[in-house]
Amino acid sequence: MSARVALAALALAAAAPLGGCGFTPLYATPGVAGGLTHIQVVAPKGRVGYLLREDLDDALGHAKGDAPTYRLEMVLDQVRQAHGLTANDTAQRYELDLTVIYTLIDIATGKVATTGQVTSDVSYDSTVQPYAGIAARQDTQNRQASDAAQKIQVQIAAWLATHATG
């Protein structure tokens, strides 16, 4: 039991300096978590756009019953590059580059609240079997949409932490 008390005292002593440095956990800021749940995500066209919207709805904790405060609009730029060409000009590997330019709009005023850009670069191996190639590309798109959604969520949460009204 004394080891637990000593460990708790050590944890408190280690955390004490954080109080004076201005450190505040992002989601402890009043208004950040609530602000994230009130963002309506507009899905860009295509498979990656749909996946990105689904991942953002999950990451932002979209409150489906409440009226949104912000609308998130995005423009996607996707590029697929072949790498490691063989003697018969077939690629051994592909790289998918995704750039997402987003705009967060205050619905009440119609004004742009903030804008930003994220990139996600993911690669996958080429294969001779057509189904395996399609599956590899779709898995890469899934990972890419998830990565981009996480980056957007962090940027918007950081913006809300400094601009939250409360």
N, C-alpha and C positions, 0 to 999 in steps of 0.2 A: 504494500500500500504506500509506503514512503517513496518508492521509486516513481509511482504515478504522481504524487504530489511534487516531487522534484522535477519531473518532466513537465508538468503544468506550469510550474514557476519559471522554468527555463523558456518555455514557449511565450509566456507573458513578457519576460524580460527581453526576448528577441523582438517581439512585436512593438514594444514601447517606443523605440525611435521612429517608427513609421507614423505615429500620431503627429509628430512635430514637423515632418517633411512635406506635409500637404498631400500625402498619398491618400486617395479615396478609391475604393473599388468601383469600377465602371458601373456595375449594376446596382450599387448602393446609392447612387445619385438619384434623388427623387425626380421622377419624370422620364428617366431614360427607358426603363423597361416598359412603362405605359406608353411612351411615345413609339416604341418599336412595334407594339402590338396593334397600333392604329395606322399602319401603313398599308395601302392598297397597292399591290404589285401588278403592273400591267405586263403581260407576257409578250415578248417579241415573237414573231412568227418562227415556226420551225421546231424541230425536236429539242435542240439545245435551249431555245427560248422557253419552251414548256418546262423542261427540267429545271432551268434556272428559277422560274417562278415558283415551282413546287418546293425547291430547296430554300428559297427566300421566305416563303410562307411559313415553313417549318422553323427556320432560323430566327425569324422575327417574332414568332409566336402569334401569328395573325389572329386577332379576335374577330371571328366571323359574324357575331351578332351585333357588334358595335359599328357605328359610323366611322369611317376612316378620317383621319386628320390630314394625312399626306398621301400623295400618289407618287409611286416610283415608276418612272418610265426609263426604258433602256434601249440602246442601240447596240447590236452585236456585230462584230467583224470577225469572221472565222476564216482561217487560212490553213490548208493542209499542205505540208511540204514532204516530199520524198527524200529519204536519206539512204546512203549506202547502196547505190545502184549496182546491180550485177552485170555480167557480160551481156546478157540479153535485155538490158534496160528495164529490169523490174526492180522495184524498191524492196530493200530488206527491212526497212523501218520507216514509219511515218511520224511526223510531228504535227499535232494540232495546236494551233495558236489561236487563242480567243481573247479579244479585247472587248470589254463591256464599258460603254460610256453611259452613265446613269444621271438622271435628273430627279431630284426630290422636290415635289411641288406642293405648296401649302394649298389645300383644297379650298379653304375659306376665302383666301385672297386671290388665288390663281397665280401667285408669284413663285418664282423659283427660290426654294429654301437653300439648297446646296446642289452642287454637281460633283462628279468624281469619275475616276476611271480605274479599272482593275484589269490585270492581264493574268492569263493562266496558260501555261505551255505544258502539254502532256504528250508523251510519245508512246507508240505501241509497235510491236513486231508485225511484219507482214507475213502472210501465210498463203500457201497454194490453194487450200480449201476455201471456197467462197463463203460458206457459212461461218467458218472460224474467223475469217477476215471481217465480216459484218459484225459478229459478236465482239471482236476485239475493238473495233471502232466505236460501237455503241457503249461498251464499258468505259472507254476513254472519254467519251462525251459525258457520261454519268459522273465520272470523277472530276472532269473539268467544270461542269456546272456546279457541283458541290463546292469545289475550291473557290470559284468566283463568287458564289453566294456567301460563303463565309467571309471573304474579304470585303464584300459590300456591306455586310451586316456589321462588321467591326468599324468600318469607316463611318457609317451612319450613326452607330451607337456613340462613337467618339464625338461626332458633330452634335448629337442631341445632348451629350453630357455638358457641352459648353454653351448650348443655346436653349436648353430646356427652360420652359416657363413653369413656374410652380409657385 
